[in-house]
Amino acid sequence: MDNKTSVFFLLQFSNVWELQIIYIALLLMLYLMTVTGNLLIISAVVCDHHLHTPMYFFLMNLAMQDIGSVSVIIPKALFNSLTNTRHISYSGCVAQVLLFVFFLGSDIALLTVMAYDRYVAICNPLQYETIMNRKACTQMIGSVWTASFLNAALHTTETFTNPFCSNIVNQFYCEIPHLLKLACPGLDVTEIGVVAFSAILSAGCFVFIVVTYVEIFSAVLRIPSVQGRKKAFFTCLPHLIVFSVFLFTVSFAYLRPISNRPSNLDFIITMIYSILPPMMNPIIYSMRNKDIKDALSKLLRLRSFVFENL
């Protein structure tokens, strides 16, 4: 590795300090909202034994992954903006790619597992406890984390195998498509194949979820109670919307040609798939969920009681 690529220089939000402050404030607000919302979900599931079920176990893991994904990229971007610097070390860039792709892949895999959980709960309710037992859920989560880490390690290795002819990254964090533009021979064919393979796997997850939800909605329509149909429908629909937005924006970001100059479109797409889903997941999954609301209410009342008696 030569001196030219011992560090990378990331994209600044703006050259105008006033606009830079606005971007910092906006990003900090989104980050705090994301972390706070997901921490509340984790606390509610951990502290309320009524939520010790497979659905909420998966939701808690999703919240942990969401916190991880935003924490990999946003604090560094905020620090660089506040200190008016742009650099990130080579090893820091490697770690950022590895961890971000790991959390990104974990989200896709876990959302697929959650779709299967809803399928079993609605289409095979009598066998739900047998199929989705503690051992099976633990194995699913273990498989999600292991497969996602191996996928991230593969992407990271292929991305940093070739030397770089430039160290100017036209993104506010180390994103694989923009790093590939810096490779000396041009785009690495092997890494393109790895990205395409991951895209095929993601598309397979999407097809699996769509087929699963076709079966789920067919079962829902057979529920005699109107209230029961509405409850089942609103339990499943947010999950499908979140996954669709997440998958399409990630695919668009990673598969489309990358321009040689900084682009507002790149920035917007990156914000949509990297920050919006982790921020919206706690809202979507708790907004219409009475169990989560009750658990959070108990948790907040307990905290108020403790502080009053200190």
TIGUVEX-701782 format. One record per residue (C-alpha): x, y, z. Coordinates in steps of 0.2 Angstrom, whole numbers, plus 5000, padded with zeros to 4 digits. Each point is the difference from the previous one (the first is absolute). Layout:
N
<site <X Y Z>>
...
This chain:
310
<site <5000 5000 5000>>
<site <5008 5017 4995>>
<site <4998 5016 5009>>
<site <4986 5006 4988>>
<site <4988 4987 5007>>
<site <5006 5000 5018>>
<site <4985 5011 5003>>
<site <4983 5003 4990>>
<site <4992 5017 4999>>
<site <4981 5000 5002>>
<site <4987 5011 4993>>
<site <4996 5016 5010>>
<site <4981 5004 5001>>
<site <5003 5018 4995>>
<site <5014 5013 4997>>
<site <4990 5013 5008>>
<site <5001 4999 5020>>
<site <4982 5006 5003>>
<site <4994 4986 4989>>
<site <5012 4988 5008>>
<site <4993 5004 5017>>
<site <4982 4996 4993>>
<site <5006 4983 4993>>
<site <5008 4996 5017>>
<site <4985 5005 5010>>
<site <4988 4990 4988>>
<site <5012 4985 5001>>
<site <5002 5000 5018>>
<site <4981 5002 5003>>
<site <4997 4985 4989>>
<site <5014 4990 5008>>
<site <4993 5003 5018>>
<site <4982 4996 4994>>
<site <5006 4984 4993>>
<site <5011 4994 5015>>
<site <4987 5006 5013>>
<site <4985 4991 4991>>
<site <5009 4984 4998>>
<site <5007 5000 5018>>
<site <4982 5002 5006>>
<site <4995 4985 4990>>
<site <5014 4990 5007>>
<site <4997 5005 5018>>
<site <4981 4996 4998>>
<site <5004 4983 4994>>
<site <5013 4996 5013>>
<site <4990 5007 5015>>
<site <4983 4993 4996>>
<site <4998 4981 5001>>
<site <4984 5001 4990>>
<site <5011 5005 4985>>
<site <5011 4985 5001>>
<site <4993 4992 4984>>
<site <5008 4997 4983>>
<site <4993 5015 4992>>
<site <5007 5012 5013>>
<site <5016 4990 5001>>
<site <5003 5004 4981>>
<site <4994 5018 5002>>
<site <5013 5002 5014>>
<site <5014 4993 4989>>
<site <4994 5012 4986>>
<site <5001 5015 5012>>
<site <5018 4995 5004>>
<site <5005 4998 4982>>
<site <4992 5017 4996>>
<site <5010 5009 5014>>
<site <5016 4991 4994>>
<site <4997 5006 4982>>
<site <4998 5018 5003>>
<site <5013 5000 5013>>
<site <5013 4994 4988>>
<site <4998 5015 4988>>
<site <4992 5015 5009>>
<site <5011 5004 5015>>
<site <5015 5000 4988>>
<site <4991 5012 4988>>
<site <4995 5011 5014>>
<site <5018 5000 5008>>
<site <5007 5005 4983>>
<site <4988 5014 4997>>
<site <5002 5007 5017>>
<site <5019 5000 4999>>
<site <5000 5006 4982>>
<site <5010 4984 4994>>
<site <4996 4988 4986>>
<site <5012 4985 5003>>
<site <4998 4983 5006>>
<site <5014 4987 5002>>
<site <5002 4985 4989>>
<site <4996 4988 5014>>
<site <4986 5011 5006>>
<site <4992 4999 4982>>
<site <5003 4981 5000>>
<site <4991 4999 5017>>
<site <4986 5011 4994>>
<site <4997 4990 4984>>
<site <5000 4983 5010>>
<site <4988 5006 5014>>
<site <4988 5009 4989>>
<site <4998 4986 4987>>
<site <4999 4988 5015>>
<site <4985 5010 5008>>
<site <4992 5003 4983>>
<site <5000 4982 4995>>
<site <4994 4995 5018>>
<site <4985 5012 4997>>
<site <4995 4992 4984>>
<site <5002 4982 5007>>
<site <4991 5004 5016>>
<site <4985 5008 4991>>
<site <4999 4984 4990>>
<site <5000 4990 5016>>
<site <4987 5011 5007>>
<site <4989 4997 4985>>
<site <5001 4981 5003>>
<site <4996 5003 5018>>
<site <4984 5009 4995>>
<site <4996 4987 4988>>
<site <5001 4986 5013>>
<site <4990 5010 5012>>
<site <4985 5004 4988>>
<site <5000 4985 4989>>
<site <5005 4986 5013>>
<site <4995 5008 5017>>
<site <4998 4983 5008>>
<site <5018 4994 4996>>
<site <5007 5017 5003>>
<site <5008 4996 5017>>
<site <5007 4984 4994>>
<site <5008 5008 4984>>
<site <5006 5016 5007>>
<site <5007 4993 5017>>
<site <5014 5008 5009>>
<site <5013 4989 4992>>
<site <4994 5003 4982>>
<site <5000 5019 5003>>
<site <5017 5000 5007>>
<site <5006 4990 4985>>
<site <4992 5012 4988>>
<site <5008 5015 5008>>
<site <5017 4991 5001>>
<site <4998 4996 4981>>
<site <4996 5018 4996>>
<site <5015 5007 5009>>
<site <5012 4987 4994>>
<site <4994 5001 4981>>
<site <5000 5019 5001>>
<site <5018 5001 5007>>
<site <5006 4988 4987>>
<site <4992 5010 4986>>
<site <5007 5017 5007>>
<site <5018 4992 5002>>
<site <4998 4994 4981>>
<site <4995 5018 4994>>
<site <5014 5008 5011>>
<site <5013 4989 4994>>
<site <4996 5002 4981>>
<site <4998 5019 5002>>
<site <5017 5002 5008>>
<site <5010 4987 4990>>
<site <5005 5012 4986>>
<site <5010 5016 5003>>
<site <4991 5017 4998>>
<site <5006 5013 4988>>
<site <4990 5014 5010>>
<site <4995 5003 5018>>
<site <4986 5012 4997>>
<site <4983 4991 5004>>
<site <4985 5009 4994>>
<site <4989 4995 5014>>
<site <5000 5005 5019>>
<site <5005 4982 5005>>
<site <5010 4986 4992>>
<site <4986 4992 4988>>
<site <5006 4986 4989>>
<site <4994 5007 4983>>
<site <5009 5016 5003>>
<site <5016 4990 5005>>
<site <4999 4989 4985>>
<site <5001 5016 4989>>
<site <5017 5003 5008>>
<site <5008 4983 4996>>
<site <5015 5002 4988>>
<site <4994 4988 4986>>
<site <4982 5007 5001>>
<site <4986 4991 5007>>
<site <5005 4983 5007>>
<site <4991 4986 4991>>
<site <5001 4988 5014>>
<site <4992 5013 5012>>
<site <4987 5004 4987>>
<site <4996 4981 5000>>
<site <4999 5000 5019>>
<site <4988 5015 5000>>
<site <4989 4991 4987>>
<site <5000 4984 5010>>
<site <4994 5010 5015>>
<site <4987 5009 4990>>
<site <4994 4983 4994>>
<site <4999 4994 5018>>
<site <4991 5016 5005>>
<site <4988 4998 4986>>
<site <4997 4982 5005>>
<site <4996 5006 5018>>
<site <4987 5012 4992>>
<site <4992 4987 4990>>
<site <4999 4988 5015>>
<site <4992 5014 5010>>
<site <4988 5004 4986>>
<site <4995 4982 4998>>
<site <4998 4999 5019>>
<site <4989 5015 5001>>
<site <4989 4993 4986>>
<site <4997 4985 5011>>
<site <4998 5011 5016>>
<site <4987 5012 4991>>
<site <4991 4985 4994>>
<site <4999 4993 5017>>
<site <4995 5017 5007>>
<site <4985 5001 4988>>
<site <4993 4984 5007>>
<site <5000 5007 5017>>
<site <4981 5002 5004>>
<site <5002 5015 5012>>
<site <5003 5017 4992>>
<site <5010 5006 5015>>
<site <5011 4985 4999>>
<site <5003 5003 4981>>
<site <5004 5018 5003>>
<site <5012 4995 5015>>
<site <5009 4987 4989>>
<site <5001 5012 4985>>
<site <5007 5014 5010>>
<site <5013 4989 5008>>
<site <5007 4994 4984>>
<site <4999 5015 4988>>
<site <5013 5012 5009>>
<site <5012 4986 4999>>
<site <4998 4998 4981>>
<site <5001 5018 4997>>
<site <5016 5002 5010>>
<site <5008 4986 4991>>
<site <4995 5006 4983>>
<site <5006 5017 5002>>
<site <5016 4994 5008>>
<site <5004 4987 4986>>
<site <4996 5011 4985>>
<site <5011 5015 5007>>
<site <5014 4988 5004>>
<site <4999 4992 4983>>
<site <4999 5017 4991>>
<site <5015 5006 5010>>
<site <5011 4985 4997>>
<site <4996 4995 4982>>
<site <4998 5016 4991>>
<site <5015 5009 4991>>
<site <5009 5012 5012>>
<site <5005 5017 4994>>
<site <5017 5007 5001>>
<site <4994 5015 5009>>
<site <4991 5003 5016>>
<site <4981 4998 4997>>
<site <4985 5006 5010>>
<site <4991 4985 4994>>
<site <5013 4988 5008>>
<site <4999 5009 5016>>
<site <4981 4999 5001>>
<site <4999 4982 4995>>
<site <5014 4996 5014>>
<site <4990 5009 5013>>
<site <4984 4991 4995>>
<site <5007 4982 5002>>
<site <5013 5003 5013>>
<site <4991 5012 5013>>
<site <4981 5000 4996>>
<site <4996 4981 5003>>
<site <5009 4999 5016>>
<site <4992 5016 5006>>
<site <4982 4995 4994>>
<site <5001 4982 5006>>
<site <4996 5004 5018>>
<site <4986 5011 4995>>
<site <4992 4988 4988>>
<site <5001 4985 5011>>
<site <4994 5008 5016>>
<site <4988 5013 4993>>
<site <4986 4987 4999>>
<site <5007 4987 5012>>
<site <4990 5001 5016>>
<site <5012 4988 5009>>
<site <5015 5011 4996>>
<site <4991 5016 5006>>
<site <4995 4992 5016>>
<site <5017 4994 5003>>
<site <5008 5017 4997>>
<site <4986 5008 5011>>
<site <5005 4988 5015>>
<site <5019 5004 4997>>
<site <4997 5019 5000>>
<site <4989 4999 5015>>
<site <5014 4989 5009>>
<site <5013 5013 4996>>
<site <4989 5014 5006>>
<site <4997 4991 5016>>
<site <5019 4996 5003>>
<site <5005 5018 4997>>
<site <4986 5007 5011>>
<site <5007 4989 5014>>
<site <5018 5003 4998>>
